[in-house]
Amino acid sequence: GLGGWALFRMLNPAPTVETVAVPSVVDLTEAQATEQLIGAGLKIEVKNVNGDEETKGRVTAQDPAAQTEVNVGSTVTISLNQGPKTATIPKGLVGQDRKDVEAMLDDLKFSNVTSKAANSEDANTKPGEVISISPNEGETVPLDTKITIRYATGKSNVPDFDGLSRAAAIREANDAGFGNPAFVEKETSKGTPGTVISQDPQAGANVDRD
């Protein structure tokens, strides 16, 4: 009867569930967090996530939150920062067209790519040809790393032909990446016969080599 049930419950009380407050493990290493949680009688589940370089190797979040009362033996999930996502800058980019290189880096999910015209370049480079890349080809870097592409403009500074012979002027033009200049003969008392007395474009002008 009812009295018998009450007596049974008095003699055999319902087992109590032991609880514990979840320790705070954010900003700890995986080993430190494991020690804290296991020491509190809890289980641990690690979820690897990507984050910034500063907190790489540390716990960035936990569930349940710190100080939550849970049953002993419960599982706490921690988010462990593996650092930023990375990729390797391909080799063989130098010498390719700038637009092709930009497309390749975009396909690899690099998000901070800038292309800049070179301040100086070899006379035999083509317009848009990549002449350098920073960081270097083959380096593995975070996807948000600033990558700078330097490309050729296809332009050179016009040499100063004043006073040069026809042969010397041609040689200077070719060395600067230009074709043979067009010469116009003109009678004048200025300068030595057979030498250049004027030019267009002017010396120092930055113009297309083609």
C-alpha positions in Angstrom: 0.0 0.0 0.0 0.9 3.7 0.2 2.5 3.3 3.6 4.7 0.6 2.2 5.9 2.8 -0.7 6.7 5.7 1.6 8.7 3.4 3.9 10.6 2.0 0.8 11.5 5.6 -0.3 12.7 6.5 3.1 14.9 3.4 3.3 16.0 3.7 -0.3 16.2 7.4 -1.2 16.3 8.4 -4.9 19.9 8.8 -6.0 21.1 12.4 -6.3 22.7 13.6 -9.5 26.1 15.2 -8.8 26.6 18.4 -10.7 29.6 20.6 -11.2 30.3 24.2 -12.5 32.0 24.1 -15.9 35.5 25.7 -15.6 36.5 28.6 -17.8 39.0 27.2 -20.4 38.9 30.0 -23.0 42.4 31.2 -23.9 44.0 28.0 -22.6 45.9 25.5 -24.6 44.3 22.2 -25.5 46.4 20.4 -22.8 45.5 23.0 -20.2 41.8 22.9 -21.0 41.8 19.1 -21.0 43.4 19.0 -17.6 40.9 21.5 -16.2 37.8 19.7 -17.6 38.9 16.2 -16.8 39.8 17.4 -13.3 36.3 18.6 -12.9 34.8 15.2 -13.8 33.8 16.3 -17.3 34.5 14.9 -20.8 35.9 17.0 -23.6 35.3 17.3 -27.3 37.6 19.3 -29.5 36.4 21.2 -32.5 39.2 22.6 -34.7 38.5 26.1 -36.1 40.4 28.8 -38.0 41.2 32.1 -36.5 43.8 34.8 -36.1 47.5 34.1 -35.7 47.6 35.7 -32.2 45.4 33.0 -30.6 46.6 30.0 -32.6 46.8 26.9 -30.5 44.3 28.2 -27.8 40.7 27.7 -27.0 38.5 30.5 -28.4 35.1 29.2 -27.3 33.4 26.6 -25.1 30.0 25.0 -24.8 28.5 25.0 -22.2 29.8 28.4 -21.1 31.9 28.8 -18.0 30.2 28.4 -14.6 27.2 26.6 -16.1 26.0 23.8 -13.7 26.1 20.4 -15.5 26.0 16.8 -14.5 29.3 15.2 -13.7 30.4 13.3 -16.8 28.9 15.8 -19.2 30.7 16.7 -22.4 32.1 20.2 -22.9 32.9 21.2 -26.5 35.9 23.5 -27.0 36.8 25.4 -30.2 40.6 25.2 -30.7 42.1 27.8 -33.0 44.3 26.2 -35.7 45.4 29.7 -36.9 44.4 31.4 -40.2 43.6 29.5 -43.3 46.7 29.3 -45.5 47.7 28.6 -49.1 50.9 28.4 -51.1 51.8 31.1 -53.6 52.4 29.1 -56.8 55.8 29.0 -58.5 56.3 30.2 -62.0 54.2 33.4 -61.7 57.0 35.7 -62.7 57.0 36.1 -66.5 53.2 35.5 -66.8 50.6 38.1 -67.7 49.4 40.1 -64.7 45.7 39.3 -65.3 46.4 35.6 -65.4 48.4 35.8 -62.1 45.6 37.7 -60.4 43.0 35.1 -61.5 45.2 32.3 -60.2 45.6 33.9 -56.8 41.9 34.6 -56.7 41.1 31.0 -57.4 43.3 30.1 -54.4 41.2 32.5 -52.2 43.9 35.0 -51.5 41.9 38.1 -50.5 44.5 41.0 -50.4 46.2 41.1 -53.8 47.5 44.4 -55.2 49.1 44.9 -58.6 51.5 47.8 -59.1 53.3 49.1 -62.2 57.1 48.6 -61.8 59.3 51.7 -61.3 61.9 50.1 -63.5 62.0 47.2 -65.8 64.2 45.4 -68.4 63.9 46.6 -71.9 62.8 43.2 -73.1 59.8 42.8 -70.8 56.3 42.9 -72.3 53.5 45.2 -71.1 51.7 43.5 -68.2 54.4 40.9 -67.6 54.9 40.0 -64.0 58.5 40.8 -62.9 58.2 40.2 -59.2 55.8 39.0 -56.5 55.9 39.5 -52.7 55.8 37.3 -50.7 58.0 35.1 -52.8 56.7 32.2 -55.0 56.4 29.0 -53.1 55.8 30.6 -49.7 52.8 29.3 -47.6 51.0 32.3 -46.1 47.6 33.2 -44.6 44.9 33.9 -47.2 44.6 37.5 -46.0 48.3 38.3 -46.4 49.0 41.3 -48.5 50.4 40.1 -51.9 52.0 42.7 -54.2 52.4 41.9 -57.9 54.9 44.1 -59.8 54.3 44.2 -63.6 56.1 45.7 -66.6 54.5 48.8 -68.2 56.1 48.2 -71.6 57.5 51.7 -71.4 61.1 53.1 -71.2 62.7 56.4 -70.8 63.8 57.9 -74.2 67.7 58.2 -74.3 69.4 61.5 -75.0 70.5 61.3 -78.6 71.9 64.8 -78.8 75.3 64.8 -80.5 75.3 61.1 -81.3 76.0 59.6 -84.7 73.3 57.7 -86.5 74.9 54.4 -85.5 75.3 55.4 -81.8 71.7 56.7 -81.7 70.4 53.4 -83.1 72.4 51.5 -80.5 71.2 53.6 -77.6 67.5 53.2 -78.8 67.9 49.4 -79.1 69.5 49.1 -75.7 66.5 51.0 -74.2 64.1 48.5 -75.9 63.1 50.7 -78.8 63.2 50.0 -82.5 65.5 52.0 -84.9 64.7 55.7 -84.7 63.5 57.5 -87.9 66.1 60.0 -89.0 65.4 63.2 -90.9 68.4 65.0 -92.5 68.5 68.7 -92.0 71.1 71.3 -93.1 72.2 73.4 -90.2 75.3 75.1 -88.9 74.6 73.6 -85.5 76.6 70.6 -84.3 78.9 68.2 -86.0 77.8 66.9 -89.4 76.2 63.5 -89.2 75.1 63.9 -85.6 71.7 64.3 -83.9 70.7 67.9 -83.3 67.1 67.4 -82.0 64.7 64.6 -81.2 61.1 63.9 -80.6 60.0 62.6 -78.0 62.4 64.5 -75.8 65.1 62.7 -73.8 63.7 61.3 -70.6 60.2 61.0 -71.8 58.6 57.7 -70.6 56.9 56.2 -73.7 55.8 52.8 -75.0 58.6 50.7 -76.4 56.4 49.3 -79.2 
